[in-house]
């Protein structure tokens, strides 16, 4: 899944964006949650130094969204109520 396919802004991820992510996301999207650029995010994934769990699916790197939320200390309870 790409960031554009998810309908997310390419600059920032809000708490609501993070809470609405699917079970895994690409490394670029995961990196954005930590303020990392694409190149740095992929380098950290390859080196095993990404801030949260990253898995290989075929030839692609995927960030495990549940671990991303854990590292960022986010929970479903933090979602703002709808207006």
Backbone as ProteinMPNN parsed JSONL, in Angstrom:
{"seq_chain_A": "XXXXXXXXXXXXXXXXXXXXXXXXXXXXXXXXXXXXXXXXXXXXXXXXXXXXXXXXXXXXXXXXXXXXXXXXXXXXXXXXXXX", "coords_chain_A": {"N_chain_A": [[0.835, -1.172, 0.0], [0.58, 2.162, -0.842], [1.361, 5.502, 0.241], [-0.136, 7.452, -1.035], [-2.208, 5.882, -2.015], [-3.487, 5.294, 0.32], [-4.62, 7.649, 0.835], [-3.338, 9.575, 2.324], [-1.773, 12.569, 3.453], [1.312, 13.633, 2.082], [3.226, 14.859, 3.66], [2.933, 14.919, 6.552], [1.916, 12.846, 9.336], [-0.971, 12.508, 11.125], [-2.315, 11.858, 14.435], [-4.777, 10.616, 14.076], [-4.422, 9.647, 11.452], [-2.395, 7.745, 11.919], [-3.74, 5.963, 13.579], [-5.553, 4.912, 11.829], [-4.236, 3.316, 10.046], [-3.502, 0.378, 8.037], [-2.766, -3.139, 8.922], [-0.014, -3.514, 8.195], [2.425, -1.279, 6.823], [4.184, 0.477, 4.186], [7.749, 1.076, 4.285], [8.409, 3.725, 3.865], [6.1, 5.162, 4.671], [5.977, 4.335, 7.371], [8.407, 5.416, 8.229], [7.857, 8.146, 7.974], [6.241, 8.577, 10.179], [8.082, 8.774, 12.175], [9.476, 10.971, 11.438], [11.37, 10.529, 9.51], [13.154, 10.524, 6.433], [12.684, 8.972, 3.182], [15.031, 7.592, 2.163], [16.668, 7.33, 4.467], [14.927, 5.863, 6.124], [14.677, 3.391, 4.713], [17.37, 2.598, 4.765], [17.808, 2.242, 7.521], [15.993, 0.154, 7.967], [17.134, -1.918, 6.415], [19.513, -2.246, 7.834], [18.624, -3.233, 10.203], [17.945, -1.409, 12.17], [15.667, 0.096, 12.371], [13.186, 2.048, 14.097], [10.984, 0.486, 14.976], [9.294, -2.733, 14.624], [10.093, -4.332, 11.586], [9.317, -6.171, 8.72], [10.108, -8.579, 6.128], [8.353, -9.01, 3.168], [8.101, -10.937, 0.631], [9.884, -9.223, -1.739], [9.603, -6.828, -0.523], [9.803, -4.385, 2.116], [8.056, -4.16, 5.136], [6.406, -2.264, 7.616], [5.316, -3.079, 10.808], [2.303, -2.15, 11.914], [1.059, -2.23, 14.473], [3.273, -2.377, 16.195], [4.518, 0.003, 15.537], [2.643, 1.847, 16.52], [2.861, 1.152, 19.233], [5.518, 1.884, 19.866], [5.314, 4.614, 19.458], [3.629, 5.184, 21.48], [0.82, 5.203, 21.152], [-2.707, 4.696, 21.294], [-5.92, 3.21, 20.61], [-7.702, 4.549, 22.226], [-6.859, 7.147, 22.241], [-7.852, 8.397, 20.069], [-9.484, 11.14, 18.708], [-12.799, 12.244, 19.495], [-15.502, 12.161, 17.142], [-16.773, 15.061, 15.545]], "CA_chain_A": [[0.0, 0.0, 0.0], [1.355, 3.397, -0.879], [0.785, 6.579, 1.018], [-1.178, 8.083, -1.822], [-3.345, 4.967, -2.075], [-4.185, 5.377, 1.598], [-5.218, 8.968, 0.912], [-2.656, 10.341, 3.361], [-0.916, 13.683, 3.082], [2.68, 13.135, 1.975], [4.146, 15.569, 4.541], [2.835, 14.596, 7.968], [0.907, 11.883, 9.765], [-1.634, 12.903, 12.364], [-2.68, 10.73, 15.283], [-5.89, 9.926, 13.406], [-3.825, 8.898, 10.341], [-1.682, 6.596, 12.475], [-4.704, 5.01, 14.11], [-6.347, 4.332, 10.741], [-3.379, 2.545, 9.147], [-3.728, -1.076, 7.99], [-1.842, -3.907, 9.781], [1.366, -3.191, 7.826], [2.58, -0.181, 5.869], [5.517, 0.51, 3.591], [8.773, 1.696, 5.133], [8.336, 5.175, 3.697], [5.027, 5.639, 5.555], [6.439, 4.13, 8.743], [9.453, 6.402, 8.495], [7.243, 9.468, 8.15], [5.733, 8.666, 11.553], [9.232, 9.123, 13.018], [10.149, 12.131, 10.866], [12.492, 10.056, 8.696], [13.002, 10.536, 4.989], [12.617, 7.664, 2.527], [16.341, 6.95, 2.094], [17.075, 6.967, 5.822], [14.036, 4.81, 6.606], [15.067, 2.124, 4.098], [18.694, 2.218, 5.264], [17.632, 1.709, 8.877], [15.325, -1.153, 7.851], [18.135, -2.886, 5.937], [20.518, -2.445, 8.878], [17.988, -3.734, 11.418], [17.957, -0.332, 13.154], [14.43, 0.881, 12.311], [12.681, 2.2, 15.474], [9.99, -0.522, 15.345], [9.418, -3.991, 13.888], [9.987, -4.315, 10.129], [9.397, -7.531, 8.184], [10.22, -8.717, 4.675], [7.243, -9.707, 2.523], [8.646, -11.034, -0.715], [10.994, -8.291, -1.866], [9.244, -5.545, 0.092], [9.912, -4.174, 3.559], [6.796, -3.682, 5.706], [6.433, -1.872, 9.025], [4.177, -3.631, 11.55], [1.613, -0.979, 12.455], [0.84, -2.362, 15.928], [4.522, -2.026, 16.879], [4.694, 1.432, 15.292], [1.803, 2.54, 17.515], [3.422, 0.893, 20.567], [6.717, 2.713, 20.029], [4.866, 6.007, 19.548], [2.731, 5.258, 22.644], [-0.536, 5.536, 20.704], [-3.713, 3.657, 21.468], [-7.22, 3.565, 20.036], [-8.386, 5.46, 23.152], [-6.399, 8.511, 22.012], [-8.52, 8.957, 18.901], [-10.392, 12.235, 19.068], [-14.189, 11.955, 19.16], [-15.985, 12.822, 15.923], [-17.588, 16.264, 15.832]], "C_chain_A": [[0.88, 1.235, 0.0], [0.643, 4.464, -0.078], [-0.342, 7.244, 0.25], [-2.406, 7.195, -1.914], [-4.16, 5.027, -0.791], [-4.875, 6.726, 1.76], [-4.587, 9.84, 1.975], [-1.832, 11.458, 2.748], [0.524, 13.182, 3.046], [3.648, 13.817, 2.941], [4.098, 15.089, 5.999], [1.78, 13.521, 8.22], [0.318, 12.378, 11.081], [-1.901, 11.656, 13.204], [-3.798, 9.935, 14.634], [-5.374, 9.099, 12.228], [-3.177, 7.619, 10.856], [-2.638, 5.527, 12.988], [-5.525, 4.328, 13.02], [-5.516, 3.49, 9.774], [-3.742, 1.062, 9.157], [-2.674, -1.809, 8.823], [-0.359, -3.713, 9.459], [1.344, -2.047, 6.827], [3.978, -0.237, 5.279], [6.469, 1.279, 4.504], [8.739, 3.22, 5.018], [7.271, 5.773, 4.617], [5.424, 5.484, 7.015], [7.498, 5.139, 9.139], [8.899, 7.791, 8.733], [6.727, 9.654, 9.572], [6.836, 9.081, 12.527], [9.99, 10.346, 12.496], [11.353, 11.76, 10.027], [12.164, 10.194, 7.216], [13.059, 9.122, 4.436], [13.955, 6.921, 2.565], [16.803, 6.479, 3.467], [16.23, 5.823, 6.36], [14.43, 3.456, 6.019], [16.44, 1.659, 4.567], [18.586, 1.605, 6.653], [16.96, 0.339, 8.853], [16.324, -2.223, 7.421], [19.146, -3.234, 7.017], [19.939, -3.008, 10.17], [17.909, -2.698, 12.522], [16.692, 0.529, 13.129], [13.821, 0.932, 13.713], [11.606, 1.203, 15.906], [10.138, -1.728, 14.425], [9.15, -3.813, 12.389], [10.159, -5.758, 9.654], [9.571, -7.481, 6.672], [9.021, -9.511, 4.194], [7.613, -9.773, 1.047], [9.868, -10.139, -0.795], [10.747, -6.965, -1.17], [9.482, -5.548, 1.594], [8.579, -3.618, 4.034], [6.981, -3.373, 7.184], [5.165, -2.416, 9.676], [3.522, -2.475, 12.319], [1.385, -1.066, 13.959], [2.105, -1.978, 16.695], [4.839, -0.545, 16.695], [3.9, 2.227, 16.326], [2.348, 2.357, 18.929], [4.618, 1.8, 20.836], [6.342, 4.185, 20.184], [3.896, 6.24, 20.706], [1.34, 5.748, 22.257], [-1.466, 4.374, 21.002], [-5.005, 4.134, 20.851], [-7.952, 4.567, 20.914], [-7.999, 6.914, 22.913], [-7.087, 9.179, 20.835], [-9.525, 10.0, 19.355], [-11.825, 11.875, 18.689], [-14.62, 12.752, 17.927], [-16.876, 13.997, 16.316], [-18.933, 16.169, 15.154]], "O_chain_A": [[1.83, 1.324, 0.778], [-0.54, 4.337, 0.238], [-1.385, 7.563, 0.821], [-3.531, 7.693, -1.893], [-5.376, 4.835, -0.81], [-5.63, 6.929, 2.711], [-5.232, 10.757, 2.482], [-1.266, 11.312, 1.665], [0.917, 12.384, 3.897], [4.799, 13.39, 3.037], [5.148, 14.878, 6.607], [0.872, 13.321, 7.413], [1.049, 12.634, 12.037], [-1.73, 10.533, 12.73], [-3.768, 8.704, 14.643], [-5.829, 7.974, 12.019], [-3.384, 6.541, 10.3], [-2.377, 4.332, 12.849], [-6.128, 3.282, 13.26], [-6.047, 2.999, 8.778], [-4.231, 0.546, 10.162], [-1.778, -1.17, 9.376], [0.472, -3.745, 10.367], [0.379, -1.867, 6.084], [4.856, -0.919, 5.809], [6.042, 2.032, 5.379], [9.017, 3.919, 5.992], [7.518, 6.786, 5.272], [5.23, 6.403, 7.812], [7.488, 5.656, 10.256], [9.396, 8.532, 9.582], [6.768, 10.76, 10.11], [6.561, 9.666, 13.575], [11.026, 10.716, 13.048], [12.26, 12.572, 9.844], [11.02, 9.999, 6.805], [13.439, 8.187, 5.14], [14.007, 5.754, 2.955], [17.276, 5.351, 3.611], [16.759, 4.907, 6.989], [14.51, 2.47, 6.752], [16.66, 0.461, 4.748], [19.196, 0.573, 6.933], [17.32, -0.541, 9.635], [16.358, -3.31, 7.997], [19.589, -4.379, 7.112], [20.675, -3.238, 11.129], [17.816, -3.057, 13.696], [16.639, 1.57, 13.783], [13.925, -0.045, 14.455], [11.34, 1.083, 17.102], [11.004, -1.746, 13.55], [8.142, -3.237, 11.979], [11.04, -6.476, 10.129], [9.235, -6.492, 6.021], [8.707, -10.566, 4.746], [7.461, -8.8, 0.309], [10.794, -10.285, 0.003], [11.592, -6.072, -1.22], [9.374, -6.582, 2.253], [8.027, -2.71, 3.413], [7.631, -4.124, 7.911], [4.066, -2.234, 9.151], [4.107, -1.907, 13.241], [1.509, -0.057, 14.653], [2.021, -1.324, 17.735], [5.373, 0.091, 17.604], [4.42, 3.163, 16.933], [2.308, 3.285, 19.736], [4.72, 2.408, 21.901], [6.975, 4.916, 20.947], [3.399, 7.351, 20.895], [0.754, 6.592, 22.936], [-1.06, 3.213, 20.967], [-5.174, 5.326, 20.594], [-8.745, 5.36, 20.407], [-8.719, 7.822, 23.329], [-6.932, 10.381, 20.619], [-10.315, 9.767, 20.27], [-12.04, 11.253, 17.649], [-14.159, 13.871, 17.703], [-17.63, 13.931, 17.287], [-19.752, 17.079, 15.277]]}, "name": "protein", "num_of_chains": 1, "seq": "XXXXXXXXXXXXXXXXXXXXXXXXXXXXXXXXXXXXXXXXXXXXXXXXXXXXXXXXXXXXXXXXXXXXXXXXXXXXXXXXXXX"}
